[in-house]
Amino acid sequence: MIFGPGIVSFTPTNFWMHKADTSRIPVTGWYQGGILRLGKGRLAIFGEAAMFSAQVDGPHREPFGMNTPEAKQNPQFLLNVLHWLSGLLDK
């Protein structure tokens, strides 16, 4: 998985404290994750785990990770990764 054009990484000085002036680093072309066959096995590595978890945050319990409305594809993506790792998907 390679980040496309216009994607940025926020670099706050305090964890999860994003402000209008929070520094950003363009990450176009960077890898978010990848899979490969390794010997007789398979390996999947991803740079961030929130997309594989269902979480809520803050006093209003705002969804993020797999709960985020914009991430409706994440449960199926995770299932596909697990099926590939198990050998059910051979591509």
Residue frames as qw, qx, qy, qz and C-alpha x, y, z in Angstrom:
[[0.000, 0.892, 0.452, 0.000, 0.00, 0.00, 0.00],
 [0.447, 0.041, 0.039, 0.893, 1.58, 3.22, -1.15],
 [0.034, 0.714, 0.375, -0.590, 0.28, 6.64, -0.17],
 [0.457, 0.621, 0.460, 0.440, -0.97, 8.67, -3.13],
 [0.258, 0.388, 0.027, 0.885, -0.61, 12.36, -3.96],
 [0.294, -0.608, -0.067, -0.735, -1.63, 14.94, -1.38],
 [0.797, -0.481, -0.366, 0.019, -1.33, 12.66, 1.66],
 [0.115, 0.682, -0.440, 0.572, 0.41, 14.22, 4.67],
 [0.662, -0.312, -0.608, 0.307, 1.51, 13.05, 8.10],
 [0.278, -0.887, 0.003, -0.369, 0.80, 15.39, 11.00],
 [0.652, 0.109, -0.505, 0.555, 3.74, 15.87, 13.37],
 [0.391, -0.841, -0.114, -0.357, 2.29, 17.39, 16.56],
 [0.153, 0.539, -0.635, 0.532, 4.51, 18.22, 19.51],
 [0.432, -0.127, 0.707, -0.545, 1.94, 16.56, 21.82],
 [0.086, 0.109, 0.969, 0.206, 0.32, 13.26, 20.91],
 [0.054, 0.589, 0.785, 0.186, -3.03, 13.75, 19.12],
 [0.066, -0.760, -0.260, 0.592, -2.94, 17.53, 19.67],
 [0.426, 0.338, 0.500, 0.674, -3.51, 18.77, 16.11],
 [0.032, 0.747, 0.228, -0.623, -3.85, 22.50, 15.58],
 [0.555, 0.818, 0.117, -0.095, -4.06, 24.66, 12.47],
 [0.185, 0.864, -0.468, -0.011, -0.30, 25.26, 12.63],
 [0.822, -0.293, 0.485, 0.047, 0.69, 21.63, 13.30],
 [0.031, 0.572, -0.684, -0.451, 3.62, 20.67, 11.09],
 [0.893, 0.293, 0.256, -0.227, 2.90, 18.32, 8.22],
 [0.248, -0.457, 0.742, 0.424, 5.21, 16.12, 6.18],
 [0.732, 0.370, -0.255, -0.513, 4.20, 15.03, 2.66],
 [0.550, -0.274, 0.788, -0.030, 4.23, 11.22, 2.50],
 [0.772, 0.520, -0.088, -0.355, 3.35, 10.68, -1.15],
 [0.651, 0.494, -0.576, 0.015, 5.06, 7.48, -2.25],
 [0.182, -0.417, 0.784, -0.423, 5.67, 6.23, 1.30],
 [0.483, -0.111, -0.850, -0.181, 4.51, 2.74, 2.22],
 [0.599, -0.412, 0.200, -0.657, 1.63, 2.18, 4.67],
 [0.750, -0.225, 0.593, -0.187, 2.03, -1.57, 4.53],
 [0.490, 0.476, -0.639, -0.355, 2.97, -4.54, 2.48],
 [0.909, -0.130, 0.347, -0.190, 2.78, -8.29, 2.18],
 [0.398, 0.600, -0.669, -0.185, 5.24, -10.85, 0.91],
 [0.981, -0.077, -0.175, -0.033, 5.95, -14.53, 0.80],
 [0.084, -0.762, 0.605, -0.216, 8.86, -15.41, 3.04],
 [0.115, -0.259, 0.956, -0.075, 10.29, -18.91, 2.84],
 [0.146, -0.289, -0.927, -0.188, 7.35, -21.26, 3.37],
 [0.073, -0.613, -0.632, 0.468, 5.28, -18.57, 5.07],
 [0.145, 0.726, 0.359, 0.569, 3.70, -15.21, 4.49],
 [0.356, -0.317, -0.341, 0.811, 4.34, -11.85, 6.10],
 [0.020, 0.811, 0.395, 0.431, 2.11, -8.78, 6.42],
 [0.423, -0.287, -0.290, 0.809, 3.49, -5.56, 7.90],
 [0.031, 0.823, 0.393, 0.409, 1.57, -2.33, 8.39],
 [0.340, 0.309, -0.279, 0.843, 2.80, 1.00, 9.72],
 [0.301, -0.189, 0.301, -0.885, -0.24, 1.80, 11.84],
 [0.075, -0.156, -0.981, 0.084, -2.71, -0.44, 13.64],
 [0.322, 0.264, 0.394, -0.820, -5.76, 1.83, 14.15],
 [0.546, 0.226, -0.415, -0.692, -7.23, 0.75, 10.82],
 [0.526, -0.009, -0.847, -0.077, -7.38, -2.79, 12.25],
 [0.172, -0.256, -0.757, 0.576, -9.12, -1.77, 15.47],
 [0.201, -0.690, -0.499, -0.485, -12.54, -0.35, 16.35],
 [0.390, -0.226, -0.461, 0.765, -12.11, 2.51, 18.80],
 [0.083, -0.890, -0.337, -0.295, -13.81, 5.60, 20.17],
 [0.508, 0.027, -0.271, 0.817, -12.13, 8.65, 21.68],
 [0.003, 0.232, -0.099, 0.968, -12.89, 11.67, 23.82],
 [0.266, 0.169, 0.606, -0.730, -15.90, 12.81, 25.78],
 [0.646, 0.348, -0.038, -0.679, -18.14, 12.52, 22.70],
 [0.696, -0.074, 0.713, 0.051, -16.78, 9.04, 21.99],
 [0.514, 0.684, -0.254, -0.450, -15.89, 9.90, 18.41],
 [0.956, 0.078, 0.273, 0.074, -15.16, 6.82, 16.31],
 [0.209, 0.778, -0.543, -0.238, -11.77, 6.21, 14.77],
 [0.273, -0.260, 0.918, 0.122, -9.94, 3.29, 13.30],
 [0.019, 0.201, 0.919, 0.340, -12.34, 0.70, 11.92],
 [0.056, 0.645, 0.670, -0.364, -15.30, 2.66, 13.38],
 [0.007, 0.459, -0.132, -0.879, -14.66, 5.74, 11.25],
 [0.646, 0.572, 0.379, -0.334, -17.45, 6.21, 8.69],
 [0.395, 0.774, -0.389, -0.307, -14.82, 6.99, 6.02],
 [0.019, -0.469, 0.882, 0.042, -13.20, 3.59, 6.60],
 [0.841, 0.066, 0.209, -0.494, -16.06, 1.30, 5.69],
 [0.800, 0.426, -0.415, -0.073, -13.68, -0.83, 3.63],
 [0.033, -0.626, 0.714, -0.310, -11.32, -1.59, 6.56],
 [0.739, -0.184, 0.565, -0.317, -13.15, -4.66, 7.97],
 [0.909, 0.401, 0.093, -0.073, -13.13, -6.35, 4.55],
 [0.405, 0.757, -0.481, 0.177, -9.51, -5.32, 4.00],
 [0.339, -0.530, 0.710, -0.316, -8.47, -6.88, 7.31],
 [0.867, 0.065, 0.433, -0.237, -10.40, -10.04, 6.50],
 [0.773, 0.615, -0.154, 0.007, -8.67, -10.20, 3.10],
 [0.119, 0.720, -0.638, 0.245, -5.25, -9.83, 4.76],
 [0.576, -0.319, 0.681, -0.319, -6.06, -12.61, 7.22],
 [0.904, 0.307, 0.241, -0.171, -7.34, -14.85, 4.42],
 [0.581, 0.713, -0.380, 0.095, -4.15, -14.21, 2.44],
 [0.148, -0.626, 0.706, -0.296, -1.97, -14.96, 5.48],
 [0.718, -0.121, 0.614, -0.305, -3.86, -18.22, 6.08],
 [0.187, -0.159, 0.856, 0.455, -3.58, -19.28, 2.44],
 [0.429, 0.555, 0.672, -0.239, -7.30, -19.00, 1.65],
 [0.438, 0.881, -0.008, -0.177, -6.42, -16.27, -0.87],
 [0.837, -0.107, 0.291, 0.451, -3.48, -17.30, -3.01],
 [0.467, 0.774, 0.134, 0.405, -2.89, -14.07, -4.95]]
